[in-house]
Amino acid sequence: MKFSWKISRYILSSVQSYFVFSWLLLSVILFVQQGSKFTEIFFSTSLPSFLIWQLAAALVPNVIAFTAPMAVLVGVIIGLSKMQGDSELVAIRSAGLGNAQILLPLFFLGLALSVFTVLINLFGVPAAASVVKSVGLRSALYKLESPIEPATFNSEIAGYTIYVRSGDLETGEWRQIFIYNEDKANDTVRLITSSRGRIDSNQSVSELVLDDAMVTSYSLTDAQTKYTVEQIGDFRFAIKTRREELIERLNSSEPVPEELGLRELAAYAAGKEGRERTEAEILWQRRVLLSIAPLIFTVLGGSLILRFNRGGRGFGILMALITLIGFYLMTFLGEQLARTQRLSVLASGLIPIVGSILLILWFNYGYRFDIFSKLGNWFRSVIPAFKLGGKEKVARRNFWMDLTTGLRDFELLANLARYFALTIFFLAAVFIIFTAFELWRFAGTMDGGMVLLVRYLVYLMPFVYLQLAPSAAMIAVLATYVIKSRQNEIVTWTAAGQSIYRLLVPAFIFTLAVGLLNWQIEDNIAYRTNQIQDELRNRLRSRGVAKTVDGRVWLAEGSKIVTYIKNTSASDNEMTVTADCSAGCAVNNVEVIEFDGDNKRLQALYRISSGIVGKEGIRANGAASRTVFGNGDIREERLNEDFLLTLNDPGADIGKRSSQMTISDIRSLLRNTASEVEQRVLGVALQKKYTTFIVPFVIALFTAPFALSLDRKGKVVTVGYAVGLWLVFVGTSAVFEQFGQNGLLPPAIAVWSPLFLFTMFGLFLLSRVRT
């Protein structure tokens, strides 16, 4: 076998650029996917920044360990496909070098990456899991110690619901305080109201300190016969919190399996029995499989391209996607067979490895067997049958050239749409694979888990599309114009007098169209599917048991405090409906507590046994009463069973995140909330929804200039600059959003400033392009 260092280096250089680009892009995409599970931490306004940076750093090892095999497969297949399309592999073979010479440098590349991923899985992933756990517990501690947010109901202090109408976040001083305590054992509700107050925390006990406090007590069943008011002045009492439990968990020396290295995990599995042992062994085997996957994928990808005489990046991306899906489907199958005890864990882990080895052998030696040749010839003979009945077609390029009199705008738009769709399809498949890989251990151990997982993935698709669309639009613009430049078409157009700026018009039209589509999906589809997929994810992670928070909902309107319990006696299909009651939903045990002008003395109490919450208020469909508390006079009135208690949309947007609301929902909530913190968070979310339309256009504006160079050399480097600038844009936007949520900048300035800055920079780059 001949060997050439120069050719080996050339093969590695052809693969390297695509591998690095894919690794970077896939890691960013999956980092966003992982980060979405910790939005409460990343976007918290009360946590120190070092905790957020610790969490961000802790997510990186798991992401890069998972994306390294994918990226090297994409790099190898696309790199070799390009060489195949340029006839470079033919030239290498004509020099007397065979497939073994071509695969040898790729083998060592895969081996080096496998060593890297082994080290990551040995040390990085367990350490990162430990940091994630620590950050989660420390965040909970900070939340207990930080002042309660004004105009926000807090039920985390056991037995008490606290509401503060206004306050100073810096000093922790509260004003106009409402505390609700329900004692079912003594059939009593205690309302504590005060003009000022605070919480002092010390170890496992927090002290509630109130000034000028008043305690109102009434019966849970008959407020008229049991009602007392007591003016107690200064008031201080101890409340037990979960602080001691959290500190104990934080200092616990017993790690969970995800925090163990490979050696420790093997020892842990040996000491367990039943399902715990199986899950630990599967986790150990998964890490080993991910560690050797780069080596498998480099050889498999190289053998695949060398086997098929096809070239081009599109073919390479398609082959990479099919290979990825096939490999991980075999992995899922093996894990499921191990969980159901149809195969041993060791045997199930060999399924994707053996399958890959068989494919590698077939790609390299299948031509020697007549049966494989016959199958290949039959497959190639079947493909033309799908080509419009075998009729001769007019070439698409000639058709568009005739239609546009040579301007080529339609061809550019067609290429942009094709690369956009291809990128979306590929990245979405990777996103879905990673998500399924994460949730399979829950779905695989419950009845109907597969159906539930498929439903979750279907409802997840709008969210995935919105996450990927701006990046896919950027890649589509880069791919279209880089290929046109490499094929000297841009040189031809400019030589014919066509301006570079005119050539970019289709790209700008396309990105604006993508932005408009994203806006419509976000405001008409995604808000609803996000509600459903969050519920389905909770059911998956709880293995079929729908998780419900304390069913009691709280809200404030003027001098009224409204609380009710949502009706949870719904079918499985109905349980995917979340907290939005704007269109009407059934509630029980409704109480409306009405105070006087200074929000301190109880004036009236409305009670509705069951009713319907909608935009106009709460309509009773059961027993309803109103108790009026005057100066020494208590009067109870029976209300009609269809009585309507008028309130300002009491069922909308309760407990929902911004991704689960439309623009009008956020506007309505922003108008009605009195919380300074909530106003900042909602303000940033609203401005981000406004920018959905323009973001793909701005990204195209500052990345397109890198694809328009008339020089064919250094294309990969210039595309790398474009991707690096895109990462700077993403990071800058995130930092400015934090400024907006922390009150350092107004929400509009925080969200729009990065877009304005990068638009100006994009215009500067365009002005420097040689036309």
Disulfide bonds with the S-S distance in Angstrom:
Cys581-Cys585 1.85
